[in-house]
Amino acid sequence: MTQHGVLVVLFDGVQSLDVTGPVEVFAGAEACAPGSYRIRTASLDGGPVRTSSGLTLVPDQALTPEPVPHTLLLPGGLDTHRPDPRLTDWLRAHAPTATRLVSVCTGAFLLAAAGLLDGRRATTHWAYCAKLARDHPDVVVEPDPVYVRDGHVATSAGVTAGIDLALALVEEDLGRETALTVARHLVVFLRRPGNQAQFSAQLAAQTARRDPLREVQRWITEHPAGDLSVEALAARARLSPRHFARAFRAETGVTPGRYVDRVRLEHARRLLEDTGDGVEEISRASGYGTPEAMRRAFLRTLGTAPAEYRRRFRPASPAAAASPASPATPATR
């Protein structure tokens, strides 16, 4: 078995979950398949660093000119848009030798500052995507996905998205069953596909200010299979269709139709993930009417068909979860 070295770069102000989330995933994989990963942490001088939440992390080593291991991981944190020049210089000189470059959250700014994202697609935390695009115009910033792969470079959105990306890397290295086993033991029931939006439908849209429109938002969420036409929703809000559509967009930032599309897709995804219901039943329960209509919506938004989505992002079986080969406590290594 090939052992994959993972080096995580630490610095003052680092976001602790950006570090520990991926590290727990790789450690869990190592527990499943001993000898698969060797995880190390390093700071510029090898000294302890203070995280953004005040925790102190003690690295294994200093950043040295020695060859970079297979995977180099840059977490996010405070002031990553103004990195220590010594760190930028080190990345510029040594990061290109890594087989995989990975960033979590605003760690993308560190890669960008070293010129390692020029001409590449990348993402970061939704709140900083515009700044990344503005500060580094040679980077093709994609604000929606949970994570983005472009060649040997992988960048992820905020905090927990680093876990999704790390699970995807484990699946690439060791296979789907190992990745799912790690996810179950970390109580990350189902990892998200990279092209899934960073927001749920409810988070992506603003909450309306007026009670009638907030009630309509709640109604849409609770009745995805109902009549959610503009006319029906306008009647529920006691507004004319034209006034309702204009007010809904002004207060939520999206049109009623777009909001309904997001809610229905999210509802269908959850049923595929959490139940054994058939695709036809789920398409009706989610308001699509037919499996073909749901299939088109999945392909358009997620780039995968419902059946494939279920196959990839739902645990194989309860028996697999109870397999004696599973690690007992991978998260406490």
N, C-alpha and C positions, 0 to 999 in steps of 0.2 A: 504494500500500500504506500502510495506517495504521501509524505507528510507535507502539509501546507503551513508555512510560517506566516503568522499574522503579527504585524507590528502596529500598535496603536500609539499615536503621537499625543502626548499630554502637554498642557500649557496652563498657566494661571488664567482662571476664568472659564475653563472648559465646562461644558454642560455634562454633569455626571451621568445622566441617563444615555447620552450619546455614546459614552464609553461603555458603561456596564451592560446596556441592552445587547449590542452586537457581541461583546465578550461572553456573555452568558450563552448566547446562541452557539458560538464556536466551542465553548467549553462543554456544552451539552452534546454537541456532535462528537467531540473528543471522547466523552464518556460512552457514547454509543459505539464508536469505532476507535478504540485506543490506537494512538500513533498517527491519527489523521491530521491533527492540528497542534502547532506549538505557538502559544500566544504570549507575546511580550509587550510591555509598555515602556515608553521612553519619553523623557523630556530633554530639553536642550542641554542642560548640564547634569542630568541624572538626579536632580533634587526633587523633593516633594512639590506638588502644585496644589493650589487652593481652587476648588471648583466654584462655579457661579452661585451655588447654594451654600457655600461655606465649608463643605467637606474637604478633607485633605486626602489626596491620592499619592501614594509612594510608588514611583515607577521602578521597573526592573533595571533600567540602564539609562545611559545618556545616548542621545543621537550621535552616531559615529559615522565615519566615512566607509564603514564596512558595507558589503553588498546588502541591499534592502531585501527582505524576505518576499515570499510569493505575494502576499497581500499587505498593502500599506493603507491604514485607515486613519482618516482625519476627522475627528469629531468637531462639532460646533461649539460655540461658547461666546463669551463677551469679547467684543472688540476684534472679532475675526476679520472684519473689514479693514482693520489697521494692524496687521500682524507684525510681530517682532521681525525686523529685517533679517536677523540671523536664521529664523525659521524659514523664511521665504528663500533665502540663499541655499539652505540645506535641501529644501524640497526641489529647487531648480536643478541642483547638482546631482541629487541621488534618487529622487522619486521616479524618474523615467526608467530606472532599472527594475522596478517592481513589475511583476506579471499582472497584478491588478491594483488599480488605484481606486480607493473607495472614500467617499465623504458622507457624513451624516449632518443634516441640517445646515448651519452656516459654515460648516467645514468646507463647503464648496468655495467660499471666499479665499481660503488658504490655497487651494489648488489653482484658482483663477489668478491670484496674485503672483504665483510662480509661472504663469503662462501655460499651465498644464491643461486648461480647458479651452484654449483658443481653437475656434473652428469646430468645437464639439457641442452636442446637445447636453444640457445639464438642468438640474432642478435644485431647489433648496426650500427652506421653510417658506410657506406662502407669503408671510409678512415681509420677506426680504427678496422675493423674486425680482421685483421692479428695481431694487437697488443693485442687485447683482447684474442685471441687464444694463443699467445705467453706468455703473462703475467699470464694467468689462464688456464693452460692445462687441468684442470678437467671440463672445460666448453666446450660443443659441439657447436662451433660457426658456424652459417649458414650465409654466407655473402650476399646471394641474396635476401631473402624475405623482404618485407616492414615491416612485424612484425611476431613474432613467439610466439605461445602459447604452453607452456609445463606445464600441470597441472594448478596450481593456479598462475603460474608466466608467465607474458607476457612482452616481450621486443620488442622495435620497432627501426627502422632505424632513420635517421636524421630528425630533425625538424618537417616538415609537416607530416611525417609518424606517429607522435604522435597523430595527428588528426584522421588519419585512424584507429588507434588502439582504441582511445577513442570512436569513432563512433561504432566500433565493440562491445565494452563493453556496450554501451548504448543499442544496439540492443539485446544483451544478457539479459540485465536487464529489458528493457521496450518494446522490440519488434521492428520489422523492420520499421514500419511506423513512429514511433517516431524518430528513427535514421535518416531516410530519410528526415523528416521534419527539423531536426536540420541541416543536411547537406545542404539543400536548403537555409536555412536562413543564413548560414555562407558562402554561395556561393561556397561551396564544392559540386559541382554538383553530383558527384558520388564517393563514397568511394572506395578505392582500396582493393581487396582481399589481405589477408595477404601473400599469396604465390606469389603475383605479384613481379616481379623483381624491385629492387630499381631504375634501369636505364631504360630509353626508349632505343629503338634500336640505335638511333643516339648518345645517351650519353654513352651507354655501349661500343661502339667501338670508337677508336680514329679516328680523321679526317685525311685522307691521306695527305701526304705532296705534292704529285705531282698532278697537275691540272687534268690530264686524270682520275686518280683514284677518285679524289673528285667529278668529273663530273659523274662518274659511281655511286657513293654513292647517289648523288642527284637524278639520273635517277631511281634508285631502289626505293627510297622513293616516287617518283611521279608516278611510273608505277608499282605498286605491282602485277597487273594482267598481265603484259607483259612477254615476253620471257626473263627470268632472269637466263638462263643457263650460265655456265662458258664460253661456246663458244660464246654466244651472247654478254655477257658483255665484254669479251676479245676483240671482234671485235670493240665494241664501244670505248674501250681504245686504240685500234690499237696495241695490243700486242698479242703474241701467247697465247693460253689458259694456257699452263704450266707457262709461264713467268708471266701472269696476276695473276693466283692463288697464286703464290709465292710472288709477289709484294704486292698484296692486303692484304694478311695475315701479311706480314712484317710491313706494314704501318698502318693497322687498328687494329691488334691484334686478328682478327677472320678470318675464312675462308669466301669466298664469299657465300657459301651455308648457313652458320650459320647466316651471316648478312641478307640474304634474308629471312630466316625463321623468324628472329626477326621482320623485317619490316612488313612482311605479318601478323604476329600475332597481332602486334600493330595496324595495319590498320583495321583488323577484329574487334578487341576490340572496337575501336573508333566508328565503324559503329553500333555495337551492342548497345553501350552506347548512341549514339547521334541520331540514326535514327530508323524508324519503319520498315526498309527493312527486308524481310524474310531471313532466314538462307541460303537458296539456292542462293539468289541474292548476299548476302554478301560473300559467299564462292567463287563465281565467281569473284566478284570485288576485292577480296583480293588475287587472284592468286591460290586458292586451287583447283578450278575446281569443286569439289563436296562437299556437306555438310559433308560426312563421313571423307574426308581428313581433313577438318577444325576441325571436332570433335576430331579426333586423335591428332591433334596439340595442341588443348586446353587442353585435358586430360593430355598429356605428359608434358606440360609446366606449366599450371595453376591448374591442378588437378580438373577441373570442365568442364562440357560440355557447348557449346555456349548458349544453351537455358537457362541453369541454371545460367550462368554468367549474361545474360541479366536480368533475373528475380531478381537476388540479387543486381545488381549494377546499375539499372536504375530506376529513380523515377516512382512510380506506374502510375500516371496520372496527367495532368495539374490541374484537379479538386482538387486532393488531396493537391497540392501545395497551392491552394487558400482557403483551408478549414478555416473557421472562428475559428476553434480550434487551429490553428497554432499560435505560439507566435508572437507578433508584432515586438519586437526588442530584441530577445534573446541575441544578441551579445553585447548589451549595458547595461546589468544588472550590 
